[in-house]
Amino acid sequence: MAEQFHYPPEVLNLLVDTIPLLCRSKKDVVVFLQGAGVDSADLADVSRTVRTAPESINKYEIVRTVLTKVNARGDIGLRPRREIIKRVVEFEDFSTCWPNDQLKAKGLVASLRDVVNVKDSFTRMKQERDTEREQALARQRAEQAAAAKRRAAIEDVSKRLFALFAMDDKPQERGKLLELVLNDLFKTYGIHVREDFRRKEPDSAVVLEQIDGVIELNGSIHLVEMKWLKDPVGVADFGPHLVRVFGRANASGIFISNSGYTEPVIIEASIIHDVTTG
């Protein structure tokens, strides 16, 4: 049975019409309901009436009275409701019915099967829709959580970046922290970061080359240089970065300065851009 909680009217009425035809006597109806797991409290009144005054009640009244009570129960009535449906739709030995009731009983059982199958189909479709909706909500919640995490990461990077402005007396420490801040900023925006590296002489600790950062953007490698100077970046500071970039095939460069650039650097960068983008 697809209904999780209560019989809808059409199912209840079909059960009331069908069960009496499947049972020859009033006692048989009570036994049928007992076998389906109906609580003894729901059967007490009709059982007593069947024993003491059977002529005052018929099989249809027994079924309607008991099913109305079972239908009014919450979760504790779920199992007997399902079992009653199961026993009726799986009923096959109509020889136990009164001969005059057999054909009608077969038709009612078939009708109940059709109703249950239709309701099962609608329930499955509803379950599928509910599943799709839950999946969509889960994706939405995941996206919202990711967006909140990203906002928090950006805010953290911003705070760390602003804190560097108070480190004028520690330029070397500030430079190293700036590298970390900008690397984290790239990561926050989904830009693949290859950490800064140093190339040393094979037999010594002498640093031959240091690159602040390497990122991968749109399938291309970019060498990143960062400067925190008091004055605008001049050709003397900008030139070595160009040498490193041009010394590598298929590499581009990004130069970041907190103090801006001199006019010669801007002109040189514009010329390079025009040449490389053709």
N, C-alpha and C positions, 0 to 999 in steps of 0.2 A: 504494500500500500504506500502510495506516494505521500499522502497527507501525514505530516509529522505530528499534528496535535489533535485535530478534531475531524469527525466525519462531516462533510458538507451535506446539505439537505438531500440532494439526489442520491448520494451513496447511502445515507441513513434510511431513506424510504425503500431503496432497493433491498437492503438487508432485512428490513421489517417484512417485506413481501416475500423474500426468498427463504429465509431460515425456517419459517413454519412449514414450508413445503418439503424441506429436506428431513424433517423429523416427524415421525408418525404420531407421537403423543406429546402431551404437555411436559411430562417428565423427561422425555427425550430432548426437548428444547432446553430445559434447565441443564441437563447433562452436557449438551453441546456447548452451552455457554460456560459451564464450569471447566470443561476440557480446554477451552480457549484461554483460560487463566483469569476469568472475570472474578473480581474480589467478592468474597462471601458476603460482605456488607451490601453489595449491589444486588445480590441474589436473594437475600434473606426474606424480603417481603413476598416476592413472587413464589419462592419455594414453600413458604408457610401456607400461602393461599392454595397452591396446587395440592398440598397435603390435606388441608382442612376443608376447603370449599372449591374444588376444581371446577364446578359448574359456573362459578362466578367470574371466571377469567378464561380467555381463549389464547391460543398460541401467539397470535399477532400482538395481543396486548402484553404478553410476557416479554416478547422480543423488544417491543417499543419501550416498555418501562425500563428494562435493564440497559438497553443501548443508550437511552437518554442519560442514565446515570453514568455509564462508562464514558460517554461523550463529554460529560461535564467535568471529568477529571483532567488534571494537567499531565505532567510527565509520567506520573504513576499509572495512568491509564493508557499510555502509549503502547505497551507490549500487548495487552489483551485486544486493543483495537486492531492492531496489525494482525494478530493471530486469527481473529474472527474473519477478517477480510481474506486472509490466506486460506483458511479452511473452506470458505464458501467458493472462492474462485478455483480452487483445486479439487472441488467435489466432482466425482466421476461415477460413482455407483448409485445411479438413480433407481435401481431395483429396490432399494431400501425405502423409497418413498411410496406413498399410496399410489396405486396404478393411475388413478385419475389426475394425480398431481405431477406425474413424471414429466410429461411434455412441457407443462408450464414452468416447472422447476428448471428444466434444461434451458429454456428461453431466458429466464431471469438470471441464471448463473452466467450465461453468455453475455447478457446485457451488462452485468456487473463487471465482467472481465473487460469489456470494451471501455466502460467508464474509467476503470482503474488504469488501463493501458494509456488512455488519453491523458489522464491526470499525471501519470508517470512521465509521459512525454513532455508535458508542459512543465513539470517539476524539473526534469533534466535540463530543459532549455533555460529555465529560470536559474538553475544551479550554474549552468555554463555562463549565463550573463553575469551572475553574481561573482563567479570566478574571474571573468574578464574585468569586471569593475574593481575587484580587489587587487588584481594585478596592476591595473592602471593607477589605482590609489597608491599601491606600493611603489610603483615607478615615480609617481609624483612626490611621495614622501622622500624617496631616495634623492630625487633631484633637488628638493627643497633642502634636505640635509647637506647635500654637496654644495649647494649655493651658500648656505649659512657657513659651512666650513671654509669655503673660499673667501667669503666676506671677512671672516675672522682672521684668516691668514693674511689677507691684504691689509687689514687694520694693524695686525702685528708688525708686518713689514714697514708700514707707514710710521708707526711709533719708533721702531728701531732706526729708521732712516732719519727722522727728526732729531733723535737723540744724538746723532753723530755731529750735529751742528754745534754741540756744546763741547766738542773734543778738539778745539783748535790747538791745545797744548800737547796733544798726542797724535800727531799726523800719521805716524806709521801704524799705530794700533787702529786708528780710524780707517786708514786705507784697507787694512785687512778685513775689518768689520763691514766695510762698504761692499767688498767683494761678496761676502756671505749674504748680505741683505739683497743685493741685486740678483744673485743666484736664486735665492728663495722667491724673489719676485717673478723671475722667469718660470720657475716651477709652478707657482700659483696659477699662472696663465697657460699652463699646459705646454710650455716650451721646454723641450728636452735639453737638459743641462749636462755638459761634460765639465767636471770641476776644473778649477785652475791647475796648471801644471808647470813644472820647472824642468828644464833640460840641463843636466849637469855634465861636466867632463867625466869620462869613464873612470879615471883613476883618482878623482878628487871630488871635493864637495863644492867646487866652484860652479856657480849658476851661470850657464851660458845664455839662457833665454828663459824668461818668465812671462806667461800669459795669464791675465787675470781670470779669464773665463772662456769657455767654448760652448756654444749652443748650437742646436740643430733646429733650423726654422725653414719650413716649406721644402724640406729635403736637402737643404744646403747647409754647409758648415760655416759658422760665423765666429771669428776670433773677436773677443770682447776686451776692450781696454778701458779702464776707468781711472780718471784723474780728479783729485780733489786739491785744487791749487788756489792760491790767493788771487792770481791774475788769470786772464783768459789764456786758454791753451794756444801756444804758438807752434810754429813749424818744427822747432827743436823737439817738442814733446810729441807732436803728431807724426813726424817722419818715421820714427822707428816702428810705429804700428803699421804704417803702409808697407815697410820693408818686410815685416812678418807676413802680412796678408799676401803680397805679391810673390813671396817665396814659397807659397803653397798653391798647388793646382786646385781649382774648383773651390776656393775658399773666398769668403767675403769678410768684411770687417765692420764692427760697431765700436764707435768711440764715444764714451760718456764723460761729460765734464760738468762739474757743479758751477764753474765760473765762466762758462761760455767759451767762445773761440775768437781768435784774432781774425782780421779780414783776410790775410794771406791764406790761413787755414781754410776758411770758408770757400775762397776762390778755388784753392787746390782740390778740395773735396767735390766741388761742383764740376770741375773739369773731369775728375776721375769718374764721377757718376755718369756724365754725358758719354764718355768714351766707353765705359763698360756696358752701358745700356743701349748704346748705339743708336 
